Amino acid sequence: MIWLLLGLMLFLGGHSLRMFADEWRTRQILKLGVLGWKGLYSVVAIAGLVMLVIGYAATRGASAVLWTPPLWSYHLAFLLTLPAFVLLVAAYVPGNRLKARVGHPMLLATKFWALGHLLCNGRVVDVLLFGSFLAWAIVLYVVSRRRDRRLGITYPRLGWGRDVAVWVLGLALWFVFAHHLHAWLIGIDPLVWMRARG
Protein backbone atom coordinates (compact mmCIF):
# COMPACT_ATOMS: atom_id res chain seq x y z
CA MET A 1 0.00 0.00 0.00
CA ILE A 2 2.89 2.36 0.74
CA TRP A 3 4.00 2.35 -2.91
CA LEU A 4 0.48 3.21 -4.04
CA LEU A 5 0.23 6.08 -1.57
CA LEU A 6 3.64 7.43 -2.55
CA GLY A 7 2.72 7.14 -6.22
CA LEU A 8 -0.52 9.03 -5.67
CA MET A 9 1.28 11.80 -3.79
CA LEU A 10 3.96 12.17 -6.45
CA PHE A 11 1.74 11.87 -9.51
CA LEU A 12 -1.30 13.85 -8.37
CA GLY A 13 0.76 16.23 -6.26
CA GLY A 14 3.03 17.04 -9.18
CA HIS A 15 0.03 17.67 -11.39
CA SER A 16 -1.52 19.97 -8.77
CA LEU A 17 1.32 22.48 -8.38
CA ARG A 18 -0.46 25.23 -10.31
CA MET A 19 -3.37 24.87 -7.91
CA PHE A 20 -1.47 24.80 -4.60
CA ALA A 21 1.98 26.28 -5.28
CA ASP A 22 1.79 28.36 -8.44
CA GLU A 23 4.29 30.97 -7.26
CA TRP A 24 6.83 28.31 -6.25
CA ARG A 25 6.30 26.61 -9.62
CA THR A 26 6.94 29.89 -11.44
CA ARG A 27 10.15 30.46 -9.46
CA GLN A 28 11.41 26.99 -10.33
CA ILE A 29 10.71 27.55 -14.03
CA LEU A 30 12.69 30.79 -13.90
CA LYS A 31 15.50 29.06 -12.02
CA LEU A 32 15.71 25.85 -14.08
CA GLY A 33 14.46 27.12 -17.42
CA VAL A 34 11.44 25.74 -19.25
CA LEU A 35 13.24 22.64 -20.51
CA GLY A 36 14.85 21.94 -17.14
CA TRP A 37 11.51 22.27 -15.38
CA LYS A 38 9.75 20.02 -17.90
CA GLY A 39 12.49 17.43 -17.48
CA LEU A 40 12.19 17.42 -13.70
CA TYR A 41 8.40 17.42 -13.91
CA SER A 42 8.47 14.44 -16.28
CA VAL A 43 10.81 12.44 -14.03
CA VAL A 44 8.55 13.01 -11.01
CA ALA A 45 5.41 12.12 -12.99
CA ILE A 46 6.93 8.93 -14.40
CA ALA A 47 8.25 7.90 -10.98
CA GLY A 48 4.81 8.47 -9.48
CA LEU A 49 3.14 6.48 -12.23
CA VAL A 50 5.55 3.55 -11.81
CA MET A 51 4.91 3.54 -8.05
CA LEU A 52 1.16 3.60 -8.70
CA VAL A 53 1.34 0.59 -11.00
CA ILE A 54 3.60 -1.39 -8.68
CA GLY A 55 1.60 -0.51 -5.58
CA TYR A 56 -1.76 -1.27 -7.14
CA ALA A 57 -0.63 -4.59 -8.60
CA ALA A 58 0.93 -5.67 -5.30
CA THR A 59 -2.05 -4.67 -3.17
CA ARG A 60 -5.11 -5.45 -5.25
CA GLY A 61 -5.27 -9.22 -4.66
CA ALA A 62 -5.05 -8.86 -0.87
CA SER A 63 -7.27 -5.79 -0.54
CA ALA A 64 -10.52 -6.06 1.41
CA VAL A 65 -13.75 -6.10 -0.61
CA LEU A 66 -16.18 -3.29 0.23
CA TRP A 67 -18.86 -4.30 -2.25
CA THR A 68 -19.46 -6.67 -5.13
CA PRO A 69 -20.14 -4.59 -8.23
CA PRO A 70 -23.27 -5.60 -10.19
CA LEU A 71 -22.93 -6.61 -13.83
CA TRP A 72 -24.46 -3.37 -15.11
CA SER A 73 -21.58 -1.40 -13.54
CA TYR A 74 -19.11 -3.13 -15.88
CA HIS A 75 -21.20 -2.24 -18.93
CA LEU A 76 -21.48 1.35 -17.71
CA ALA A 77 -17.73 1.55 -17.12
CA PHE A 78 -17.14 0.22 -20.62
CA LEU A 79 -19.36 2.97 -22.07
CA LEU A 80 -17.82 5.72 -19.92
CA THR A 81 -14.39 4.97 -21.34
CA LEU A 82 -15.61 5.97 -24.80
CA PRO A 83 -15.98 9.72 -24.05
CA ALA A 84 -12.80 9.43 -21.97
CA PHE A 85 -10.79 8.47 -25.06
CA VAL A 86 -12.43 11.13 -27.24
CA LEU A 87 -11.67 13.79 -24.61
CA LEU A 88 -8.12 12.48 -24.26
CA VAL A 89 -7.51 12.98 -27.97
CA ALA A 90 -9.18 16.41 -27.82
CA ALA A 91 -6.55 17.48 -25.29
CA TYR A 92 -3.81 16.99 -27.90
CA VAL A 93 -5.46 18.14 -31.16
CA PRO A 94 -5.22 21.95 -31.22
CA GLY A 95 -8.16 24.01 -32.39
CA ASN A 96 -10.95 21.48 -31.94
CA ARG A 97 -14.41 22.54 -30.77
CA LEU A 98 -14.51 20.09 -27.88
CA LYS A 99 -11.46 21.68 -26.27
CA ALA A 100 -12.82 25.14 -27.02
CA ARG A 101 -16.02 24.18 -25.24
CA VAL A 102 -14.73 22.41 -22.12
CA GLY A 103 -11.28 24.00 -21.81
CA HIS A 104 -9.53 21.07 -20.15
CA PRO A 105 -10.60 17.83 -21.83
CA MET A 106 -7.82 15.77 -20.19
CA LEU A 107 -9.35 16.40 -16.76
CA LEU A 108 -12.82 15.47 -18.02
CA ALA A 109 -11.37 12.31 -19.56
CA THR A 110 -9.86 11.45 -16.18
CA LYS A 111 -13.25 11.95 -14.51
CA PHE A 112 -15.02 9.60 -16.93
CA TRP A 113 -12.26 6.99 -16.60
CA ALA A 114 -12.06 7.17 -12.81
CA LEU A 115 -15.83 7.13 -12.28
CA GLY A 116 -16.29 4.13 -14.55
CA HIS A 117 -13.56 2.15 -12.84
CA LEU A 118 -14.73 3.18 -9.39
CA LEU A 119 -18.21 1.83 -10.12
CA CYS A 120 -17.02 -1.60 -11.22
CA ASN A 121 -14.27 -2.18 -8.66
CA GLY A 122 -15.23 -2.65 -5.03
CA ARG A 123 -11.95 -3.21 -3.18
CA VAL A 124 -10.37 -0.77 -0.76
CA VAL A 125 -7.38 -0.28 -3.04
CA ASP A 126 -9.70 0.47 -5.98
CA VAL A 127 -11.54 3.13 -4.02
CA LEU A 128 -8.22 4.66 -3.00
CA LEU A 129 -6.83 4.73 -6.55
CA PHE A 130 -9.86 5.63 -8.64
CA GLY A 131 -11.49 7.74 -5.94
CA SER A 132 -8.32 9.82 -5.59
CA PHE A 133 -8.13 10.41 -9.34
CA LEU A 134 -11.83 11.30 -9.50
CA ALA A 135 -11.65 13.79 -6.62
CA TRP A 136 -8.44 15.32 -7.99
CA ALA A 137 -9.89 15.73 -11.50
CA ILE A 138 -13.10 17.32 -10.19
CA VAL A 139 -11.28 19.87 -8.03
CA LEU A 140 -8.59 20.70 -10.58
CA TYR A 141 -11.16 21.11 -13.37
CA VAL A 142 -13.14 23.65 -11.33
CA VAL A 143 -9.97 25.54 -10.37
CA SER A 144 -8.66 25.51 -13.94
CA ARG A 145 -11.91 26.79 -15.44
CA ARG A 146 -12.09 29.59 -12.88
CA ARG A 147 -8.50 30.56 -13.71
CA ASP A 148 -9.36 30.60 -17.42
CA ARG A 149 -12.29 32.93 -16.81
CA ARG A 150 -10.26 35.17 -14.51
CA LEU A 151 -7.44 35.51 -17.03
CA GLY A 152 -9.69 35.66 -20.07
CA ILE A 153 -8.19 32.49 -21.56
CA THR A 154 -10.09 30.98 -24.48
CA TYR A 155 -9.32 28.07 -26.80
CA PRO A 156 -9.61 28.56 -30.58
CA ARG A 157 -11.79 26.71 -33.09
CA LEU A 158 -9.78 26.04 -36.23
CA GLY A 159 -12.08 24.02 -38.45
CA TRP A 160 -14.28 20.97 -38.63
CA GLY A 161 -11.44 18.77 -39.84
CA ARG A 162 -9.90 18.88 -36.39
CA ASP A 163 -13.20 17.91 -34.79
CA VAL A 164 -13.56 14.94 -37.14
CA ALA A 165 -9.98 13.92 -36.32
CA VAL A 166 -10.73 14.02 -32.58
CA TRP A 167 -13.76 11.74 -32.90
CA VAL A 168 -12.22 9.32 -35.39
CA LEU A 169 -8.97 8.95 -33.45
CA GLY A 170 -10.77 8.82 -30.10
CA LEU A 171 -13.15 6.07 -31.22
CA ALA A 172 -10.33 4.13 -32.86
CA LEU A 173 -8.18 4.28 -29.72
CA TRP A 174 -11.15 3.25 -27.57
CA PHE A 175 -11.81 0.25 -29.82
CA VAL A 176 -8.16 -0.86 -29.91
CA PHE A 177 -7.71 -0.43 -26.17
CA ALA A 178 -10.93 -2.26 -25.29
CA HIS A 179 -10.33 -5.15 -27.68
CA HIS A 180 -6.57 -5.57 -27.34
CA LEU A 181 -4.50 -3.26 -25.14
CA HIS A 182 -6.50 -3.54 -21.89
CA ALA A 183 -5.92 -7.29 -21.74
CA TRP A 184 -2.25 -6.88 -22.63
CA LEU A 185 -1.47 -4.01 -20.24
CA ILE A 186 -3.89 -4.68 -17.37
CA GLY A 187 -4.33 -8.43 -17.65
CA ILE A 188 -8.13 -8.30 -17.93
CA ASP A 189 -10.10 -8.48 -21.17
CA PRO A 190 -13.25 -6.46 -20.37
CA LEU A 191 -15.26 -7.90 -23.26
CA VAL A 192 -14.49 -11.52 -22.38
CA TRP A 193 -15.11 -10.80 -18.71
CA MET A 194 -18.55 -9.30 -19.36
CA ARG A 195 -19.57 -12.09 -21.75
CA ALA A 196 -18.57 -14.70 -19.17
CA ARG A 197 -20.79 -13.07 -16.53
CA GLY A 198 -23.63 -11.85 -18.72
C-alpha positions in Angstrom: 0.0 0.0 0.0 2.9 2.4 0.7 4.0 2.4 -2.9 0.5 3.2 -4.0 0.2 6.1 -1.6 3.6 7.4 -2.5 2.7 7.1 -6.2 -0.5 9.0 -5.7 1.3 11.8 -3.8 4.0 12.2 -6.5 1.7 11.9 -9.5 -1.3 13.8 -8.4 0.8 16.2 -6.3 3.0 17.0 -9.2 0.0 17.7 -11.4 -1.5 20.0 -8.8 1.3 22.5 -8.4 -0.5 25.2 -10.3 -3.4 24.9 -7.9 -1.5 24.8 -4.6 2.0 26.3 -5.3 1.8 28.4 -8.4 4.3 31.0 -7.3 6.8 28.3 -6.3 6.3 26.6 -9.6 6.9 29.9 -11.4 10.1 30.5 -9.5 11.4 27.0 -10.3 10.7 27.5 -14.0 12.7 30.8 -13.9 15.5 29.1 -12.0 15.7 25.8 -14.1 14.5 27.1 -17.4 11.4 25.7 -19.2 13.2 22.6 -20.5 14.9 21.9 -17.1 11.5 22.3 -15.4 9.8 20.0 -17.9 12.5 17.4 -17.5 12.2 17.4 -13.7 8.4 17.4 -13.9 8.5 14.4 -16.3 10.8 12.4 -14.0 8.5 13.0 -11.0 5.4 12.1 -13.0 6.9 8.9 -14.4 8.3 7.9 -11.0 4.8 8.5 -9.5 3.1 6.5 -12.2 5.5 3.6 -11.8 4.9 3.5 -8.1 1.2 3.6 -8.7 1.3 0.6 -11.0 3.6 -1.4 -8.7 1.6 -0.5 -5.6 -1.8 -1.3 -7.1 -0.6 -4.6 -8.6 0.9 -5.7 -5.3 -2.1 -4.7 -3.2 -5.1 -5.5 -5.3 -5.3 -9.2 -4.7 -5.0 -8.9 -0.9 -7.3 -5.8 -0.5 -10.5 -6.1 1.4 -13.8 -6.1 -0.6 -16.2 -3.3 0.2 -18.9 -4.3 -2.2 -19.5 -6.7 -5.1 -20.1 -4.6 -8.2 -23.3 -5.6 -10.2 -22.9 -6.6 -13.8 -24.5 -3.4 -15.1 -21.6 -1.4 -13.5 -19.1 -3.1 -15.9 -21.2 -2.2 -18.9 -21.5 1.4 -17.7 -17.7 1.6 -17.1 -17.1 0.2 -20.6 -19.4 3.0 -22.1 -17.8 5.7 -19.9 -14.4 5.0 -21.3 -15.6 6.0 -24.8 -16.0 9.7 -24.1 -12.8 9.4 -22.0 -10.8 8.5 -25.1 -12.4 11.1 -27.2 -11.7 13.8 -24.6 -8.1 12.5 -24.3 -7.5 13.0 -28.0 -9.2 16.4 -27.8 -6.6 17.5 -25.3 -3.8 17.0 -27.9 -5.5 18.1 -31.2 -5.2 21.9 -31.2 -8.2 24.0 -32.4 -10.9 21.5 -31.9 -14.4 22.5 -30.8 -14.5 20.1 -27.9 -11.5 21.7 -26.3 -12.8 25.1 -27.0 -16.0 24.2 -25.2 -14.7 22.4 -22.1 -11.3 24.0 -21.8 -9.5 21.1 -20.1 -10.6 17.8 -21.8 -7.8 15.8 -20.2 -9.4 16.4 -16.8 -12.8 15.5 -18.0 -11.4 12.3 -19.6 -9.9 11.4 -16.2 -13.3 11.9 -14.5 -15.0 9.6 -16.9 -12.3 7.0 -16.6 -12.1 7.2 -12.8 -15.8 7.1 -12.3 -16.3 4.1 -14.6 -13.6 2.1 -12.8 -14.7 3.2 -9.4 -18.2 1.8 -10.1 -17.0 -1.6 -11.2 -14.3 -2.2 -8.7 -15.2 -2.6 -5.0 -11.9 -3.2 -3.2 -10.4 -0.8 -0.8 -7.4 -0.3 -3.0 -9.7 0.5 -6.0 -11.5 3.1 -4.0 -8.2 4.7 -3.0 -6.8 4.7 -6.6 -9.9 5.6 -8.6 -11.5 7.7 -5.9 -8.3 9.8 -5.6 -8.1 10.4 -9.3 -11.8 11.3 -9.5 -11.7 13.8 -6.6 -8.4 15.3 -8.0 -9.9 15.7 -11.5 -13.1 17.3 -10.2 -11.3 19.9 -8.0 -8.6 20.7 -10.6 -11.2 21.1 -13.4 -13.1 23.6 -11.3 -10.0 25.5 -10.4 -8.7 25.5 -13.9 -11.9 26.8 -15.4 -12.1 29.6 -12.9 -8.5 30.6 -13.7 -9.4 30.6 -17.4 -12.3 32.9 -16.8 -10.3 35.2 -14.5 -7.4 35.5 -17.0 -9.7 35.7 -20.1 -8.2 32.5 -21.6 -10.1 31.0 -24.5 -9.3 28.1 -26.8 -9.6 28.6 -30.6 -11.8 26.7 -33.1 -9.8 26.0 -36.2 -12.1 24.0 -38.4 -14.3 21.0 -38.6 -11.4 18.8 -39.8 -9.9 18.9 -36.4 -13.2 17.9 -34.8 -13.6 14.9 -37.1 -10.0 13.9 -36.3 -10.7 14.0 -32.6 -13.8 11.7 -32.9 -12.2 9.3 -35.4 -9.0 9.0 -33.5 -10.8 8.8 -30.1 -13.2 6.1 -31.2 -10.3 4.1 -32.9 -8.2 4.3 -29.7 -11.2 3.3 -27.6 -11.8 0.3 -29.8 -8.2 -0.9 -29.9 -7.7 -0.4 -26.2 -10.9 -2.3 -25.3 -10.3 -5.2 -27.7 -6.6 -5.6 -27.3 -4.5 -3.3 -25.1 -6.5 -3.5 -21.9 -5.9 -7.3 -21.7 -2.2 -6.9 -22.6 -1.5 -4.0 -20.2 -3.9 -4.7 -17.4 -4.3 -8.4 -17.7 -8.1 -8.3 -17.9 -10.1 -8.5 -21.2 -13.3 -6.5 -20.4 -15.3 -7.9 -23.3 -14.5 -11.5 -22.4 -15.1 -10.8 -18.7 -18.6 -9.3 -19.4 -19.6 -12.1 -21.8 -18.6 -14.7 -19.2 -20.8 -13.1 -16.5 -23.6 -11.8 -18.7 
